[in-house]
């Protein structure tokens, strides 16, 4: 008997392969190619896709690919889906960081400050290691 809450082994294997390919494309800076792999992974989730755990991290992966393309509006949409999927109790600091960065790039200083501060509260200054300009923005807009 199969557990209806568990993806089949075939789907899990396909997800792993597509995500590995997407991550390799991300590492090589091939962001549109990464989007294609992550979208294919989303498409193989049984309907409704939003009920499966991989949905949340695929939204974040797609957001990160669009962030890499500097398409901050689209990236923000995907990160908001990842954030909503996880819920406030299981929030990912990386998702908060990217929500803040996207908001900052889109000129939304209030949300940028809120999300970057929340990421900082969870991970400290280390989360800004690759993005020191975001930490400088946070220090200028929030009391740390």
QUIZI-V390336 format. One line per field, one symbol per residue. ss: DSSP state (~ for helix, > for strand, _ for the rest). psi: psi as a letter, one per 30 degrees, with the letter a starting at -180 (. if undefined). burial: b if it has 9 or more other ideal C-beta (glycine too) atoms within 8 Angstrom, else e. Layout:
ss->???
psi->???
burial->???
This chain:
ss->________~~~~~~~~~~~~~~~~~~~___~~~~~~~~~~~~~_____~~~_~~~~~~~~~~~~~~~~___~~~~~~~~~~~~~~~_~~~__~~~~~~~~~~~~~___~~~~~~~~~~~~~~~~~~~~___~~~~~~~~~~___
psi->kkkfgkkleeeeeeeeeeeeeeeeeeeggieeeeeeeeeeeeffkkkkeffkefeefeeeeeeeeeeffgieeeeeeeeeeeeeeelffhkkeeeeeeeeeeeefggieeeeeeeeeeeeeefafffgefiffeeeeeefflj.
burial->eeeeeebeeebbebbeebbebbbebbeeeebebbbbbbbbbbebbeeebeebebbbbbbbbbbbbbbbeeebebbbbbbbbbbebbeeeebbbbbbbbbbbbbbebeebebbbbbbbbbbebeeeebbeebeebbebbeeeeee
